Amino acid sequence: MKRHHWIVRVTHWVSVVAITIMVGSGLRIFNAYPAFGRPGTKFCCYPFEGTPIPAWLTFGGWLGGARHWHFAMMWVLVVTGAVYMTFVYLSGEWRDLVPRRGDPRDVMQMIKFYLFIRKHHPRQGKNNALQKGAYFIMPWIGVLIVLTGIAIWKPVELAPLTNLFGGYLWARYWHFVGMSALVFLILGHIFMVFTVDPYAIPSMITGNYDERLSPEARDARPFYHLLPPPERKQP
Amino acid sequence: MAGGSLLLAACNSRGPKSAERLLDYAERKNESVERFLFRHTSMDMAGRNVPNTSAVPIYYIAPTVPIWNTAVSGPWTLEISGLVERPVTLTLADLQRLPSVSQRVNHYCVEGWTAVEQWTGVRLASLARMVGVRPDAHYVDFQSFDDDYHESWDIESATHPQTLIAYGMDGALLGPAHGGPARVYSPVKLGYKNTKYLTKVVFLPARNGGYWSDQGYEWYGGV
């Protein structure tokens, strides 16, 4: 039994490329007017009005180029996301991700474990409670980003959608906030993969995963018990 | 620019050469999606509680503010020509005598900002009826006296009820700062498609690019 179905593996890596280009080109587009208020007005809810994003984080070179990349790659991301979410729904894998009543308690146990308050790794299924929460919320943030993106792409032709998000200014703001939240979770994901469970990286390529090396088996925290446990001598 | 330009070394305005075809393809497909979504019944409306934007950026491509010089060029006129039955040349007074529309709408700039103004002018759809546009006219080119600035449009967007040949802004005659004596104004296209300092409206069988579209911004530029 593979840990990840090939559809999950393919959509994961296509998303890596697509999200990287979407975020980079989106930030370049943002830099053409790095603020949310109308010219000459103040905006309540963004502390860095007028401050551009560092250029090295952007992609596309200039506004027009970034727009072409953004409007091309958006289709790749939408199709990939739709394939992934359809698969998760039809395969029943959503049952591993959907929030349940015991989840807040399990999240607390994971946090206690990471803070060395709890000695041993909590029992878990495929994902621990923190992963579950992150992997459940990420596709929905993606849906929010896509809808707000369409809302600021077509604020006249699809005005009802734009109005749903509070108009163009707010839709643009939620598009940015959604992106920031997704990037935050992705950075957390990358950090945890490399510092807690690097053995999961091949599993997202080949699908194979050695449960004996799972974080639960190793009692692994970030940078802690990173190596496999020493093999016990047979009597 | 450091990372971006390093990554995009040896490339033109669309990015790496190898990506150019892909991005062109995507632009064409996006245009058909945008044309599919386009409706003459989709109207832009500025929020009633949103004040007019006092700080609308002033923009032109000439080295100095383009001001129509009556002493040199005679009185300003607007020529409506191309694939039409009855080409006309209108003075500002002629234009002002035609039935006018006032609309308070958003301006959507390609850079991402928006502004709200009240625009007064004549619907291009009415002018098109007046001059008798021929059925083979699928595009309209809006030309200006701001150097060689022009942008061509699909005729569907040009004849949208909110597409005006505007000569008034916020209750006053349109001044040189914002594209006077007259300019195209429509919320259905991004700002750069709305030619200021207008001199000619030419109906065409094929698209004719535009100042910014030729430099790599989307030709369609719909909102």
HADDOCK unambig.tbl for C-alpha pairs under 7 A between the chains (distance, minus, plus):
assign (segid A and resid 29 and name CA) (segid B and resid 111 and name CA) 6.97 0.50 0.50
assign (segid A and resid 32 and name CA) (segid B and resid 111 and name CA) 5.02 0.50 0.50
assign (segid A and resid 33 and name CA) (segid B and resid 111 and name CA) 5.63 0.50 0.50
assign (segid A and resid 33 and name CA) (segid B and resid 112 and name CA) 5.92 0.50 0.50
assign (segid A and resid 33 and name CA) (segid B and resid 113 and name CA) 6.53 0.50 0.50
assign (segid A and resid 38 and name CA) (segid B and resid 113 and name CA) 6.03 0.50 0.50
assign (segid A and resid 38 and name CA) (segid B and resid 114 and name CA) 5.80 0.50 0.50
assign (segid A and resid 38 and name CA) (segid B and resid 115 and name CA) 6.09 0.50 0.50
assign (segid A and resid 39 and name CA) (segid B and resid 55 and name CA) 5.78 0.50 0.50
assign (segid A and resid 39 and name CA) (segid B and resid 56 and name CA) 6.54 0.50 0.50
assign (segid A and resid 40 and name CA) (segid B and resid 55 and name CA) 5.32 0.50 0.50
assign (segid A and resid 55 and name CA) (segid B and resid 1 and name CA) 4.81 0.50 0.50
assign (segid A and resid 55 and name CA) (segid B and resid 2 and name CA) 6.52 0.50 0.50
assign (segid A and resid 55 and name CA) (segid B and resid 3 and name CA) 6.93 0.50 0.50
assign (segid A and resid 56 and name CA) (segid B and resid 1 and name CA) 6.13 0.50 0.50
assign (segid A and resid 56 and name CA) (segid B and resid 2 and name CA) 5.57 0.50 0.50
assign (segid A and resid 56 and name CA) (segid B and resid 3 and name CA) 4.35 0.50 0.50
assign (segid A and resid 56 and name CA) (segid B and resid 4 and name CA) 6.16 0.50 0.50
assign (segid A and resid 58 and name CA) (segid B and resid 4 and name CA) 6.22 0.50 0.50
assign (segid A and resid 59 and name CA) (segid B and resid 4 and name CA) 5.19 0.50 0.50
assign (segid A and resid 60 and name CA) (segid B and resid 4 and name CA) 6.31 0.50 0.50
assign (segid A and resid 60 and name CA) (segid B and resid 15 and name CA) 6.48 0.50 0.50
assign (segid A and resid 61 and name CA) (segid B and resid 1 and name CA) 6.62 0.50 0.50
assign (segid A and resid 61 and name CA) (segid B and resid 4 and name CA) 5.18 0.50 0.50
assign (segid A and resid 61 and name CA) (segid B and resid 5 and name CA) 5.79 0.50 0.50
assign (segid A and resid 64 and name CA) (segid B and resid 216 and name CA) 5.99 0.50 0.50
assign (segid A and resid 64 and name CA) (segid B and resid 217 and name CA) 4.94 0.50 0.50
assign (segid A and resid 65 and name CA) (segid B and resid 13 and name CA) 6.01 0.50 0.50
assign (segid A and resid 65 and name CA) (segid B and resid 14 and name CA) 4.94 0.50 0.50
assign (segid A and resid 65 and name CA) (segid B and resid 15 and name CA) 6.26 0.50 0.50
assign (segid A and resid 68 and name CA) (segid B and resid 23 and name CA) 6.10 0.50 0.50
assign (segid A and resid 69 and name CA) (segid B and resid 23 and name CA) 6.76 0.50 0.50
assign (segid A and resid 72 and name CA) (segid B and resid 23 and name CA) 6.22 0.50 0.50
assign (segid A and resid 72 and name CA) (segid B and resid 26 and name CA) 5.17 0.50 0.50
assign (segid A and resid 153 and name CA) (segid B and resid 223 and name CA) 6.49 0.50 0.50
assign (segid A and resid 154 and name CA) (segid B and resid 223 and name CA) 4.85 0.50 0.50
assign (segid A and resid 155 and name CA) (segid B and resid 223 and name CA) 6.13 0.50 0.50
assign (segid A and resid 156 and name CA) (segid B and resid 42 and name CA) 6.38 0.50 0.50
assign (segid A and resid 156 and name CA) (segid B and resid 43 and name CA) 6.28 0.50 0.50
assign (segid A and resid 156 and name CA) (segid B and resid 44 and name CA) 5.31 0.50 0.50
assign (segid A and resid 156 and name CA) (segid B and resid 188 and name CA) 6.46 0.50 0.50
assign (segid A and resid 156 and name CA) (segid B and resid 223 and name CA) 5.68 0.50 0.50
assign (segid A and resid 157 and name CA) (segid B and resid 37 and name CA) 6.46 0.50 0.50
assign (segid A and resid 157 and name CA) (segid B and resid 38 and name CA) 6.06 0.50 0.50
assign (segid A and resid 157 and name CA) (segid B and resid 39 and name CA) 6.83 0.50 0.50
assign (segid A and resid 157 and name CA) (segid B and resid 42 and name CA) 5.43 0.50 0.50
assign (segid A and resid 157 and name CA) (segid B and resid 223 and name CA) 6.67 0.50 0.50
